[in-house]
């Protein structure tokens, strides 16, 4: 093709056999190792192309993710693989994978990803009463809204269910914050030309006498969470946090898993636990796995990882 020497069926079969091995090698490697292997793989194939004059049509230039995005993708995939199938990324887990000196750059890149509509940001209140940031890739969040619509399809009318599709198309692509006022939300949902003006349900958008009733499918399924604030009290404006539906069991297990692992470490004589031993432990109150909770606890600063002469261990910090 284009003057290159022909490739025999034997050569092609060898090439096909090599590819699964390369893909298999990427499994269970760190994000940084994945990037290095991909670069080496592409470089080797470029060399083969130059040396053998073979055109590799199936290799294309791709934009590799940053270290942060690669780490978030890894956490996302692990979230999909757990029994709860909840691809949520805790900020604490991200922090556990980078040195403290990188935290400022991480914050800058996260804000850029939010502005580019790659991820959505949420806040939850943890067991200590403090707010904790969490993230979801935008596609995952849209898929979760669709899943919620399907789950509650028998509870609402067909016209009411359309609010889910409108939320996906008219709201999700344009939000960069953790909350929104009801007036702004209604404005985004019911933009001119988005609905058939013949339908009585959508004609009510002109009156907006009962906005809360229109939003009920979103508020009752945890997509919108009522936010009590001094602003809303003074202005009579209703405000909502964006929520993650179908996630109650997930966040309960996050908190229960933290408590269970911290209790296990505190019971050790020096409040230290070898990581290999801890990973063999069967957790009773969570299905998320020991590694999930270790990253969370390390990022929160509740425990610290230490390299000893006999292996890696985690321990409760002296100031905790």
C-alpha positions in Angstrom: 0.0 0.0 0.0 1.4 3.4 -1.1 4.7 1.7 -2.2 5.2 -0.3 1.0 6.2 -3.9 0.9 3.2 -6.3 1.3 2.5 -7.9 4.7 2.1 -11.6 4.7 -0.8 -13.4 6.5 1.9 -14.9 8.8 3.2 -11.4 9.8 -0.4 -10.2 10.4 -1.2 -13.2 12.6 2.0 -12.5 14.6 1.0 -8.9 15.0 -2.5 -9.9 16.2 -1.0 -12.3 18.8 1.2 -9.5 20.2 -1.5 -7.0 20.8 -3.5 -8.8 23.6 -0.2 -9.3 25.4 0.5 -5.6 25.4 -3.0 -4.8 26.6 -2.7 -7.4 29.3 0.5 -5.8 30.5 -1.4 -2.5 31.1 -3.7 -4.2 33.6 -3.0 -3.5 37.3 -0.2 -1.0 36.6 -0.1 2.5 38.0 -1.3 5.4 35.8 2.3 6.5 35.3 3.4 3.1 34.2 0.5 2.9 31.8 1.6 6.2 30.2 5.2 5.0 30.0 4.3 1.7 28.4 2.0 3.4 25.9 4.8 5.8 24.9 7.3 3.0 24.6 4.8 0.9 22.6 4.1 3.7 20.1 7.8 4.5 19.9 8.7 0.9 19.1 6.0 0.7 16.5 7.3 3.9 14.9 10.8 2.4 14.7 9.4 -0.8 13.2 7.6 1.3 10.6 10.8 3.1 9.7 12.9 -0.1 9.6 10.5 -2.4 7.9 8.6 0.1 5.8 5.3 -1.3 7.2 2.4 1.1 7.7 0.5 0.5 10.9 -2.9 1.9 10.2 -4.3 0.7 13.5 -2.0 2.9 15.6 -3.1 6.5 15.8 -1.9 9.5 17.8 -3.8 9.9 21.0 -3.7 12.6 23.6 -2.5 10.8 26.7 -4.2 11.9 30.0 -2.2 13.8 32.6 -1.0 12.1 35.8 -4.1 13.4 37.6 -6.6 12.4 35.0 -5.0 8.9 34.7 -5.3 8.5 38.4 -8.9 9.6 38.4 -9.6 7.1 35.5 -8.1 4.3 37.6 -10.2 5.2 40.6 -13.3 5.5 38.4 -12.7 2.0 36.9 -12.3 0.5 40.4 -15.5 2.1 41.4 -17.3 0.5 38.5 -15.8 -2.9 39.4 -17.0 -2.9 43.1 -20.3 -4.5 43.9 -22.1 -1.2 44.2 -21.0 -0.1 40.7 -20.6 3.5 41.8 -17.8 5.3 39.9 -17.3 8.1 42.5 -13.9 9.6 43.1 -13.1 10.9 46.5 -10.8 13.9 46.7 -9.0 12.2 49.6 -8.1 9.2 47.4 -6.6 11.6 44.8 -4.5 13.2 47.5 -3.2 9.9 48.7 -1.6 9.2 45.3 0.4 12.5 45.1 3.0 14.2 47.3 1.7 17.2 49.3 3.8 19.6 47.1 1.5 18.8 44.1 -1.8 19.7 45.8 -1.9 23.2 44.5 -1.4 22.0 40.9 -4.0 19.3 41.5 -6.5 21.9 42.5 -5.8 24.0 39.4 -6.2 21.0 37.1 -9.4 19.9 38.8 -10.9 23.3 38.2 -9.9 23.2 34.6 -11.5 19.8 34.2 -14.7 21.1 35.7 -14.7 24.1 33.3 -14.1 21.8 30.4 -17.1 19.7 31.5 -15.0 16.6 32.0 -16.0 16.1 35.6 -18.7 17.2 38.0 -18.0 18.3 41.6 -20.2 17.4 44.6 -19.9 17.9 48.4 -21.0 15.5 51.1 -20.9 15.9 54.9 -18.7 13.3 56.4 -19.0 11.6 59.8 -17.2 14.5 61.5 -19.6 17.1 60.1 -17.1 18.5 57.6 -17.7 18.9 53.9 -15.8 16.6 51.6 -15.3 17.0 47.9 -16.1 14.2 45.5 -16.1 13.9 41.7 -17.7 12.0 38.9 -16.8 12.0 35.2 -19.6 13.8 33.4 -20.5 10.8 31.3 -20.8 8.7 34.4 -23.1 11.2 36.0 -25.4 11.4 32.9 -25.5 7.6 32.8 -26.5 7.6 36.5 -29.4 10.1 35.8 -30.6 7.8 33.1 -30.4 4.8 35.4 -32.4 6.8 38.0 -35.1 7.6 35.4 -35.4 3.9 34.6 -35.5 2.9 38.3 -38.4 5.3 39.0 -40.2 5.0 35.7 -43.3 3.5 37.3 -43.6 6.3 39.9 -44.0 9.3 37.6 -45.9 10.0 34.4 -44.3 10.1 31.0 -44.4 13.9 31.0 -42.8 14.1 34.5 -40.0 11.7 33.4 -39.0 14.1 30.6 -37.5 16.3 33.3 -34.6 13.8 33.6 -33.7 14.1 29.9 -33.9 17.9 30.1 -31.6 17.9 33.2 -29.0 15.8 31.2 -29.2 18.0 28.1 -29.9 21.5 29.5 -28.2 21.5 33.0 -25.3 19.1 33.3 -23.2 20.6 30.4 -23.5 24.1 31.9 -22.9 23.7 35.6 -19.6 24.2 37.3 -20.7 24.6 40.9 -22.0 22.4 43.7 -25.3 24.2 44.0 -27.8 26.2 42.0 -30.8 28.5 42.7 -34.2 27.3 41.7 -34.8 30.3 39.4 -31.6 29.6 37.5 -32.4 25.9 37.3 -35.8 26.5 35.9 -34.3 28.9 33.4 -31.9 26.3 32.2 -34.4 23.4 32.1 -37.1 25.3 30.2 -35.2 27.2 27.6 -37.3 28.4 24.6 -37.5 25.8 21.9 -36.5 22.8 24.1 -40.1 21.5 24.5 -43.3 21.2 22.5 -45.4 24.3 23.3 -48.5 22.3 22.8 -48.0 20.2 25.9 -49.8 21.7 29.0 -47.1 20.4 31.3 -44.4 22.5 29.7 -46.7 25.5 29.2 -46.7 25.8 32.9 -43.1 27.0 32.7 -44.5 30.4 31.8 -46.4 30.6 35.0 -43.9 28.9 37.3 -46.4 29.0 40.1 -45.4 25.6 41.4 -41.8 25.1 40.5 -41.2 22.6 43.3 -43.9 20.4 41.9 -42.2 20.4 38.5 -38.9 19.5 40.0 -40.3 16.8 42.2 -38.8 13.8 40.2 -35.4 15.4 40.7 -35.7 16.3 44.4 -37.4 13.0 45.4 -34.7 10.8 43.8 -31.7 12.7 45.3 -30.5 14.5 42.2 -31.4 17.9 43.9 -30.8 18.3 47.6 -32.4 21.2 49.4 -29.8 23.7 50.7 -30.6 25.8 53.7 -28.4 28.9 53.7 -28.5 32.5 54.9 -28.8 33.6 51.3 -32.0 31.6 50.7 -33.5 32.7 53.9 -33.0 36.4 53.2 -34.0 36.3 49.6 -36.8 33.7 49.7 -34.9 32.0 46.9 -34.8 28.2 47.1 -31.4 26.7 46.5 -30.3 23.1 45.8 -27.1 21.1 46.0 -26.5 18.8 43.1 -26.7 15.2 44.5 -25.6 11.7 43.4 -28.7 9.5 43.2 -28.8 5.9 44.2 -25.6 6.5 46.3 -27.0 6.1 49.9 -25.6 2.6 50.4 -22.2 3.6 48.9 -21.6 6.6 51.2 -22.8 4.6 54.2 -20.1 2.0 53.4 -17.5 4.7 53.0 -18.1 5.9 56.5 -18.5 2.4 58.0 -15.3 1.2 56.3 -13.3 4.1 57.7 -14.5 3.3 61.2 -13.8 -0.5 60.8 -10.2 0.0 59.6 -9.4 2.7 62.1 -10.7 0.5 64.9 -8.5 -2.4 63.6 -5.4 -0.3 63.6 -6.0 1.2 67.0 -6.3 -2.2 68.5 -2.7 -3.0 67.5 -0.1 -2.6 70.2 1.7 0.3 68.5 -1.3 1.4 66.4 0.4 0.1 63.3 -0.8 -2.5 60.8 1.2 -4.1 58.0 -0.6 -3.3 54.7 -0.2 -6.9 53.3 -1.9 -8.2 56.5 -4.6 -5.6 56.4 -5.5 -6.4 52.8 -6.1 -10.0 53.8 -8.6 -8.9 56.4 -12.3 -9.4 55.5 -14.3 -6.3 56.2 -17.7 -6.8 57.7 -19.4 -3.5 57.1 -18.3 -2.6 53.6 -17.9 -4.2 50.1 -15.6 -1.4 48.8 -12.3 -3.2 49.6 -9.4 -2.4 51.9 -7.4 -0.6 49.2 -10.3 1.8 48.6 -10.5 2.8 52.3 -6.7 3.0 52.8 -6.4 5.6 50.0 -9.4 7.5 51.5 -7.9 7.5 55.0 -4.4 8.4 53.9 -5.7 11.3 51.9 -7.7 12.5 54.8 -4.7 12.3 57.1 -6.3 9.9 59.5 -3.5 7.4 58.9 -0.1 7.6 57.3 1.9 5.1 55.2 5.4 4.2 56.4 8.1 2.0 54.8 9.8 -0.2 57.4 12.5 -2.7 57.2 9.9 -5.5 57.3 7.5 -4.0 54.9 5.0 -1.2 54.3 2.6 -0.4 57.1 0.0 2.2 58.1 -0.3 3.8 61.4 -2.2 6.4 63.3 -0.2 9.7 63.3 1.0 10.9 66.7 -1.0 14.2 66.4 -4.3 12.4 65.5 
